[in-house]
Amino acid sequence: MKALVVYDSVFGNTEKIARAIGSALGSPEDVGVMQVGKAGLEQLKGLSVLVVGSPTRAFNPTKPTTAFLKSLPSHTLDGVVVAGFDTRTNIDEAPGFLKFMVKFFGYAAEPIAKRLTKAGGKEAAAPAGFVVADTEGPLKDGELERAAVWAKQILETSGVD
Ligand SMILES: Cc1cc2nc3c(=O)[nH]c(=O)nc-3n(C[C@H](O)[C@H](O)[C@H](O)COP(=O)(O)O)c2cc1C
């Protein structure tokens, strides 16, 4: 089984989640963890699992993440198990108007997952969001562990091993 976790990260929190997901998916010989700027079609060859994650920025993935996803031609991910995740602000601490906006416009994980399935991927886990305490982090307690559980779920649902 060959898997790849592609991530973007401005302050390092999404990278930490991506690495936790990579470790849970398998050993470094089988599982790559790669910054989105380095990922292209070449890196997707022979993959069984592709996970993509981004910080939520203005309710969406980062520009490099969206550019990568948009660059995937139709059928690129046929037969590949996919899942999308994001990191996001702690909504409990956000002011009221922002809570409303976030509820209305959502987070990065959903559009990521949509684009992955549009390129042919088979979604194996619901889009997941991992919470940062402040804009720059740190991650909320327990989020790395939750990311590992989510990654294991991808393997279990898809039957890939
Ligand atoms: C310009 C900017 C826009 C942001 N927009 C959102 C947002 O729309 N929703 C949200 O939940 N968090 C938002 N955040 C918080 C980021 O999601 C948070 O900084 C990110 O998860 C940290 O991940 P990183 O360390 O990998 O960059 C925003 C942060 C910045 C700096």
The ligand as an SDF file (V2000), in Angstrom:
LIG
                    3D

 31 33  0  0  0  0  0  0  0  0999 V2000
   -5.9870   35.2330    7.3220 C   0  0  0  0  0  0  0  0  0  0  0  0
   -6.5690   34.1070    8.1330 C   0  0  0  0  0  0  0  0  0  0  0  0
   -7.8600   33.6400    7.8410 C   0  0  0  0  0  0  0  0  0  0  0  0
   -8.4180   32.6170    8.6070 C   0  0  0  0  0  0  0  0  0  0  0  0
   -9.6890   32.2060    8.3050 N   0  0  0  0  0  0  0  0  0  0  0  0
  -10.2590   31.2220    9.0590 C   0  0  0  0  0  0  0  0  0  0  0  0
  -11.5890   30.7660    8.7800 C   0  0  0  0  0  0  0  0  0  0  0  0
  -12.2620   31.2100    7.8600 O   0  0  0  0  0  0  0  0  0  0  0  0
  -12.1140   29.7870    9.5700 N   0  0  0  0  0  0  0  0  0  0  0  0
  -11.3960   29.2290   10.5960 C   0  0  0  0  0  0  0  0  0  0  0  0
  -11.9340   28.3510   11.2700 O   0  0  0  0  0  0  0  0  0  0  0  0
  -10.1210   29.6320   10.8890 N   0  0  0  0  0  0  0  0  0  0  0  0
   -9.5320   30.6050   10.1410 C   0  0  0  0  0  0  0  0  0  0  0  0
   -8.2530   31.0140   10.4170 N   0  0  0  0  0  0  0  0  0  0  0  0
   -7.4720   30.3060   11.4380 C   0  0  0  0  0  0  0  0  0  0  0  0
   -6.6200   29.2640   10.7120 C   0  0  0  0  0  0  0  0  0  0  0  0
   -7.4320   28.1870   10.3190 O   0  0  0  0  0  0  0  0  0  0  0  0
   -5.4370   28.8000   11.5680 C   0  0  0  0  0  0  0  0  0  0  0  0
   -4.5010   29.8580   11.5650 O   0  0  0  0  0  0  0  0  0  0  0  0
   -4.7980   27.5520   10.9970 C   0  0  0  0  0  0  0  0  0  0  0  0
   -5.5990   26.4440   11.2590 O   0  0  0  0  0  0  0  0  0  0  0  0
   -3.4110   27.2980   11.5330 C   0  0  0  0  0  0  0  0  0  0  0  0
   -2.8620   26.2620   10.7530 O   0  0  0  0  0  0  0  0  0  0  0  0
   -1.3290   26.3260   10.3120 P   0  0  0  0  0  0  0  0  0  0  0  0
   -0.5180   26.4380   11.5550 O   0  0  0  0  0  0  0  0  0  0  0  0
   -1.0730   25.0300    9.6130 O   0  0  0  0  0  0  0  0  0  0  0  0
   -1.1490   27.4770    9.3930 O   0  0  0  0  0  0  0  0  0  0  0  0
   -7.6820   32.0320    9.6760 C   0  0  0  0  0  0  0  0  0  0  0  0
   -6.3890   32.5160    9.9520 C   0  0  0  0  0  0  0  0  0  0  0  0
   -5.8350   33.5390    9.2070 C   0  0  0  0  0  0  0  0  0  0  0  0
   -4.4430   34.0210    9.5460 C   0  0  0  0  0  0  0  0  0  0  0  0
  1  2  1  0
  2  3  1  0
  2 30  2  0
  3  4  2  0
  4  5  1  0
  4 28  1  0
  5  6  2  0
  6  7  1  0
  6 13  1  0
  7  8  2  0
  7  9  1  0
  9 10  1  0
 10 11  2  0
 10 12  1  0
 12 13  2  0
 13 14  1  0
 14 15  1  0
 14 28  1  0
 15 16  1  0
 16 17  1  0
 16 18  1  0
 18 19  1  0
 18 20  1  0
 20 21  1  0
 20 22  1  0
 22 23  1  0
 23 24  1  0
 24 25  2  0
 24 26  1  0
 24 27  1  0
 28 29  2  0
 29 30  1  0
 30 31  1  0
M  END
$$$$
